Amino acid sequence: EDGYKYTRLKQNEVPVKRLPDALVIGVKKCGTRALLEFLRLHPDVRAAGSEVHFFDKFYHKGFEWYRDKMPPTLEGQITMEKTPSYWVTRSAPRRVYAMNPSVKLLAVVRDPVTRAISDYTQSASKRPSLPRFEDLALVNSSAGWGPVPSVVDASWPPVRLGVYARPLRRWLRRFARSKLLLISGERLVVDPAAEMARVQEFLGLKRVITEKHFYFNSTKGFPCLLKSESRSTPHCLGKTKGRSHPHIDPKTIERLRDFYRPFNERFYELAGINFGWP
Ligand code: A3P
Protein backbone atom coordinates (compact mmCIF):
# COMPACT_ATOMS: atom_id res chain seq x y z
CA GLU A 1 0.00 0.00 0.00
CA ASP A 2 2.88 2.37 0.82
CA GLY A 3 4.34 1.64 -2.58
CA TYR A 4 1.05 2.61 -4.20
CA LYS A 5 0.83 5.80 -2.17
CA TYR A 6 4.38 6.71 -3.06
CA THR A 7 3.76 6.24 -6.77
CA ARG A 8 0.55 8.24 -6.57
CA LEU A 9 2.29 11.03 -4.75
CA LYS A 10 5.19 11.02 -7.16
CA GLN A 11 3.14 10.95 -10.32
CA ASN A 12 0.03 12.89 -9.44
CA GLU A 13 0.44 15.00 -6.37
CA VAL A 14 3.73 16.81 -6.61
CA PRO A 15 3.39 19.97 -8.69
CA VAL A 16 6.14 20.38 -11.26
CA LYS A 17 6.95 23.12 -13.75
CA ARG A 18 6.04 22.28 -17.34
CA LEU A 19 6.24 24.03 -20.69
CA PRO A 20 2.95 25.76 -21.65
CA ASP A 21 0.07 23.78 -23.12
CA ALA A 22 -1.62 26.98 -24.27
CA LEU A 23 -0.49 30.52 -25.06
CA VAL A 24 -2.21 33.87 -25.27
CA ILE A 25 -0.25 35.26 -28.25
CA GLY A 26 -1.93 38.67 -28.62
CA VAL A 27 -3.06 41.16 -29.58
CA LYS A 28 -1.63 44.07 -27.57
CA LYS A 29 -4.35 46.31 -26.01
CA CYS A 30 -7.20 44.02 -27.04
CA GLY A 31 -7.96 42.61 -23.57
CA THR A 32 -5.18 40.04 -23.11
CA ARG A 33 -4.81 40.74 -19.36
CA ALA A 34 -8.55 40.37 -18.81
CA LEU A 35 -8.55 37.04 -20.67
CA LEU A 36 -5.65 35.68 -18.63
CA GLU A 37 -7.03 36.89 -15.29
CA PHE A 38 -10.43 35.38 -16.11
CA LEU A 39 -8.79 32.07 -17.09
CA ARG A 40 -6.94 31.97 -13.80
CA LEU A 41 -10.30 31.61 -12.05
CA HIS A 42 -10.24 28.02 -13.28
CA PRO A 43 -8.71 25.49 -10.86
CA ASP A 44 -7.25 23.51 -13.77
CA VAL A 45 -5.37 26.50 -15.20
CA ARG A 46 -2.07 27.84 -13.90
CA ALA A 47 -0.48 30.79 -15.61
CA ALA A 48 2.70 32.80 -15.30
CA GLY A 49 1.75 36.18 -13.82
CA SER A 50 3.87 38.48 -15.95
CA GLU A 51 4.72 38.40 -19.63
CA VAL A 52 7.62 36.02 -20.21
CA HIS A 53 8.68 37.20 -23.72
CA PHE A 54 10.37 33.88 -24.44
CA PHE A 55 9.53 33.52 -28.15
CA ASP A 56 10.51 37.11 -28.98
CA LYS A 57 13.25 38.29 -26.59
CA PHE A 58 14.63 35.35 -24.64
CA TYR A 59 14.51 32.42 -27.05
CA HIS A 60 18.32 32.11 -26.87
CA LYS A 61 17.98 31.20 -23.18
CA GLY A 62 16.46 27.86 -24.12
CA PHE A 63 13.43 25.79 -23.14
CA GLU A 64 14.73 24.98 -19.64
CA TRP A 65 14.88 28.68 -18.83
CA TYR A 66 11.34 29.02 -20.17
CA ARG A 67 10.05 26.06 -18.18
CA ASP A 68 11.51 27.52 -15.00
CA LYS A 69 9.37 30.65 -15.52
CA MET A 70 6.18 28.57 -15.37
CA PRO A 71 4.12 27.93 -12.23
CA PRO A 72 4.22 24.37 -10.88
CA THR A 73 1.23 22.30 -11.96
CA LEU A 74 -0.33 18.97 -11.15
CA GLU A 75 -0.90 16.38 -13.84
CA GLY A 76 -3.97 17.42 -15.84
CA GLN A 77 -3.67 21.13 -15.12
CA ILE A 78 -3.03 23.48 -18.02
CA THR A 79 0.11 25.62 -17.99
CA MET A 80 -0.27 29.01 -19.68
CA GLU A 81 1.50 32.23 -20.42
CA LYS A 82 0.56 35.45 -22.23
CA THR A 83 2.90 37.68 -24.19
CA PRO A 84 1.00 39.83 -26.72
CA SER A 85 4.09 40.62 -28.82
CA TYR A 86 4.24 36.98 -30.01
CA TRP A 87 1.40 37.86 -32.41
CA VAL A 88 3.70 40.05 -34.53
CA THR A 89 7.01 38.25 -33.97
CA ARG A 90 7.88 36.76 -37.34
CA SER A 91 9.85 33.84 -35.90
CA ALA A 92 7.31 33.05 -33.16
CA PRO A 93 5.09 30.61 -35.10
CA ARG A 94 8.10 28.45 -36.04
CA ARG A 95 9.54 28.60 -32.51
CA VAL A 96 6.24 27.82 -30.80
CA TYR A 97 5.75 24.90 -33.19
CA ALA A 98 9.24 23.62 -32.30
CA MET A 99 8.23 23.61 -28.61
CA ASN A 100 4.96 21.79 -29.11
CA PRO A 101 3.14 21.38 -32.45
CA SER A 102 -0.16 20.69 -30.67
CA VAL A 103 -0.05 23.74 -28.40
CA LYS A 104 -3.33 25.69 -28.20
CA LEU A 105 -3.22 29.33 -29.20
CA LEU A 106 -5.51 32.14 -28.10
CA ALA A 107 -5.66 35.65 -29.50
CA VAL A 108 -7.97 38.50 -28.51
CA VAL A 109 -8.82 40.95 -31.28
CA ARG A 110 -10.65 44.26 -31.09
CA ASP A 111 -11.76 47.02 -33.46
CA PRO A 112 -8.35 48.26 -34.70
CA VAL A 113 -9.41 51.92 -34.37
CA THR A 114 -10.18 51.57 -30.65
CA ARG A 115 -7.09 49.41 -30.28
CA ALA A 116 -4.92 52.16 -31.78
CA ILE A 117 -6.40 54.78 -29.43
CA SER A 118 -5.88 52.43 -26.49
CA ASP A 119 -2.26 51.86 -27.53
CA TYR A 120 -1.70 55.62 -27.90
CA THR A 121 -3.36 56.32 -24.52
CA GLN A 122 -0.95 53.91 -22.87
CA SER A 123 2.09 55.65 -24.44
CA ALA A 124 0.72 59.11 -23.61
CA SER A 125 0.28 58.09 -19.96
CA LYS A 126 4.03 57.43 -19.81
CA ARG A 127 4.99 60.42 -21.98
CA PRO A 128 2.67 63.41 -21.46
CA SER A 129 4.57 65.45 -24.09
CA LEU A 130 3.49 63.04 -26.84
CA PRO A 131 1.84 64.85 -29.79
CA ARG A 132 -1.91 64.47 -30.32
CA PHE A 133 -3.20 61.15 -31.66
CA GLU A 134 -4.51 62.89 -34.78
CA ASP A 135 -1.05 64.28 -35.60
CA LEU A 136 0.60 60.89 -35.27
CA ALA A 137 -2.03 58.78 -37.03
CA LEU A 138 -2.21 60.96 -40.15
CA VAL A 139 0.66 62.09 -42.32
CA ASN A 140 0.81 65.69 -43.45
CA SER A 141 0.66 65.17 -47.20
CA SER A 142 0.49 68.78 -48.44
CA ALA A 143 2.70 71.43 -46.82
CA GLY A 144 0.17 72.36 -44.16
CA TRP A 145 -2.45 74.03 -46.35
CA GLY A 146 -4.93 71.17 -46.60
CA PRO A 147 -7.73 71.07 -43.97
CA VAL A 148 -7.09 67.57 -42.55
CA PRO A 149 -4.16 65.38 -43.63
CA SER A 150 -5.69 62.50 -45.51
CA VAL A 151 -3.04 59.81 -45.44
CA VAL A 152 -2.97 57.34 -42.59
CA ASP A 153 0.54 56.63 -41.32
CA ALA A 154 0.49 52.86 -41.68
CA SER A 155 4.00 52.61 -40.24
CA TRP A 156 3.08 54.17 -36.88
CA PRO A 157 2.99 51.13 -34.53
CA PRO A 158 -0.45 51.88 -33.02
CA VAL A 159 -1.85 51.88 -36.57
CA ARG A 160 0.27 49.04 -37.94
CA LEU A 161 -0.64 46.60 -35.13
CA GLY A 162 -4.31 46.82 -36.09
CA VAL A 163 -3.67 45.20 -39.45
CA TYR A 164 -4.47 41.69 -38.25
CA ALA A 165 -4.56 39.79 -41.54
CA ARG A 166 -0.83 39.44 -42.16
CA PRO A 167 0.17 38.08 -38.74
CA LEU A 168 -2.82 35.73 -38.79
CA ARG A 169 -1.66 34.33 -42.13
CA ARG A 170 1.80 33.71 -40.65
CA TRP A 171 0.36 31.77 -37.69
CA LEU A 172 -1.93 29.77 -39.99
CA ARG A 173 0.99 28.73 -42.17
CA ARG A 174 2.28 26.79 -39.16
CA PHE A 175 -0.87 25.88 -37.20
CA ALA A 176 -4.25 24.47 -38.20
CA ARG A 177 -7.11 26.96 -37.86
CA SER A 178 -8.63 24.66 -35.20
CA LYS A 179 -5.59 25.23 -32.95
CA LEU A 180 -6.15 28.99 -32.75
CA LEU A 181 -9.07 30.54 -30.90
CA LEU A 182 -9.89 34.13 -31.82
CA ILE A 183 -11.67 35.97 -29.04
CA SER A 184 -13.64 39.16 -29.53
CA GLY A 185 -12.31 41.87 -27.22
CA GLU A 186 -15.69 43.61 -27.46
CA ARG A 187 -17.62 40.51 -26.36
CA LEU A 188 -15.14 39.89 -23.55
CA VAL A 189 -16.35 43.20 -22.09
CA VAL A 190 -20.06 42.91 -22.90
CA ASP A 191 -20.52 39.23 -22.01
CA PRO A 192 -17.41 37.81 -20.36
CA ALA A 193 -19.13 34.59 -19.23
CA ALA A 194 -20.23 33.69 -22.77
CA GLU A 195 -16.80 34.40 -24.20
CA MET A 196 -15.16 32.40 -21.40
CA ALA A 197 -17.47 29.47 -22.15
CA ARG A 198 -15.95 29.31 -25.65
CA VAL A 199 -12.46 29.55 -24.20
CA GLN A 200 -13.05 26.73 -21.70
CA GLU A 201 -14.51 24.51 -24.40
CA PHE A 202 -11.52 25.18 -26.67
CA LEU A 203 -9.11 24.27 -23.87
CA GLY A 204 -11.06 21.12 -23.02
CA LEU A 205 -11.89 22.41 -19.56
CA LYS A 206 -14.99 21.86 -17.50
CA ARG A 207 -17.17 24.98 -17.52
CA VAL A 208 -16.31 26.43 -14.14
CA ILE A 209 -16.02 30.12 -15.04
CA THR A 210 -19.59 31.42 -15.38
CA GLU A 211 -21.83 34.46 -14.84
CA LYS A 212 -21.38 33.88 -11.09
CA HIS A 213 -17.80 35.13 -11.23
CA PHE A 214 -18.50 38.54 -12.75
CA TYR A 215 -20.28 41.76 -11.93
CA PHE A 216 -20.41 44.89 -14.03
CA ASN A 217 -18.75 47.82 -12.27
CA SER A 218 -20.50 50.87 -13.70
CA THR A 219 -17.92 53.33 -12.34
CA LYS A 220 -15.17 51.47 -14.16
CA GLY A 221 -17.38 50.58 -17.11
CA PHE A 222 -15.99 47.06 -17.24
CA PRO A 223 -16.74 43.63 -15.86
CA CYS A 224 -14.90 42.93 -12.61
CA LEU A 225 -14.44 39.82 -10.47
CA LEU A 226 -16.44 38.97 -7.39
CA LYS A 227 -13.55 36.87 -6.09
CA SER A 228 -10.46 35.16 -7.38
CA GLU A 229 -7.79 32.76 -6.18
CA SER A 230 -5.78 35.51 -4.54
CA ARG A 231 -8.62 37.78 -3.33
CA SER A 232 -11.94 36.92 -1.75
CA THR A 233 -13.49 40.39 -2.21
CA PRO A 234 -14.79 42.06 -5.40
CA HIS A 235 -12.08 43.68 -7.50
CA CYS A 236 -11.37 45.03 -10.96
CA LEU A 237 -8.26 44.79 -13.10
CA GLY A 238 -5.62 47.42 -12.28
CA LYS A 239 -5.77 51.14 -13.09
CA THR A 240 -3.79 50.58 -16.30
CA LYS A 241 -6.63 48.47 -17.74
CA GLY A 242 -9.72 50.34 -18.83
CA ARG A 243 -8.25 53.83 -19.05
CA SER A 244 -10.42 56.65 -20.34
CA HIS A 245 -9.46 57.63 -23.87
CA PRO A 246 -9.00 61.20 -25.16
CA HIS A 247 -11.58 62.62 -27.56
CA ILE A 248 -10.41 62.05 -31.14
CA ASP A 249 -11.46 64.22 -34.08
CA PRO A 250 -14.23 62.31 -35.93
CA LYS A 251 -12.54 63.06 -39.28
CA THR A 252 -9.47 61.16 -38.13
CA ILE A 253 -11.62 58.26 -36.95
CA GLU A 254 -13.30 58.22 -40.35
CA ARG A 255 -9.94 58.16 -42.16
CA LEU A 256 -8.81 55.27 -39.99
CA ARG A 257 -12.04 53.34 -40.60
CA ASP A 258 -11.55 53.73 -44.37
CA PHE A 259 -7.96 52.60 -43.98
CA TYR A 260 -8.78 49.46 -41.99
CA ARG A 261 -11.88 48.38 -43.95
CA PRO A 262 -10.08 46.26 -46.60
CA PHE A 263 -7.70 44.77 -44.03
CA ASN A 264 -10.59 43.89 -41.73
CA GLU A 265 -12.38 42.19 -44.65
CA ARG A 266 -9.31 40.12 -45.42
CA PHE A 267 -8.95 39.26 -41.73
CA TYR A 268 -12.63 38.13 -41.47
CA GLU A 269 -12.11 35.91 -44.51
CA LEU A 270 -8.99 34.27 -43.12
CA ALA A 271 -10.52 33.92 -39.66
CA GLY A 272 -13.86 32.68 -40.93
CA ILE A 273 -15.49 35.12 -38.48
CA ASN A 274 -17.07 38.49 -39.14
CA PHE A 275 -16.24 40.59 -36.10
CA GLY A 276 -18.53 43.36 -37.32
CA TRP A 277 -16.23 46.29 -36.65
CA PRO A 278 -17.68 49.57 -37.95
P1 A3P B 1 -8.15 50.39 -22.39
O1 A3P B 1 -7.38 50.55 -21.11
O2 A3P B 1 -7.60 51.25 -23.46
O3 A3P B 1 -9.63 50.57 -22.23
P2 A3P B 1 -4.42 44.46 -22.75
O4 A3P B 1 -4.64 43.77 -21.43
O5 A3P B 1 -4.26 43.52 -23.87
O6 A3P B 1 -3.35 45.50 -22.64
O7 A3P B 1 -5.77 45.23 -23.09
C1 A3P B 1 -6.19 46.32 -22.34
C2 A3P B 1 -7.64 46.55 -22.66
O8 A3P B 1 -8.44 45.50 -22.14
C3 A3P B 1 -8.23 47.78 -22.05
O9 A3P B 1 -7.93 48.87 -22.89
C4 A3P B 1 -9.72 47.45 -21.97
O10 A3P B 1 -10.48 48.08 -22.96
C5 A3P B 1 -9.77 45.95 -22.18
N1 A3P B 1 -10.53 45.19 -21.21
C6 A3P B 1 -11.29 44.11 -21.50
N2 A3P B 1 -11.90 43.64 -20.42
C7 A3P B 1 -11.52 44.44 -19.39
C8 A3P B 1 -11.85 44.45 -18.01
N3 A3P B 1 -12.67 43.53 -17.47
N4 A3P B 1 -11.29 45.42 -17.24
C9 A3P B 1 -10.47 46.34 -17.78
N5 A3P B 1 -10.12 46.37 -19.09
C10 A3P B 1 -10.64 45.42 -19.89
Residues whose N, C-alpha, C, O or C-beta is under 5 A from the ligand:
A	BS01	A3P	V27 K28 K29 C30 G31 T32 R33 A34 S118 G185 L188 V189 F222 P223 L237 T240 K241 G242 R243
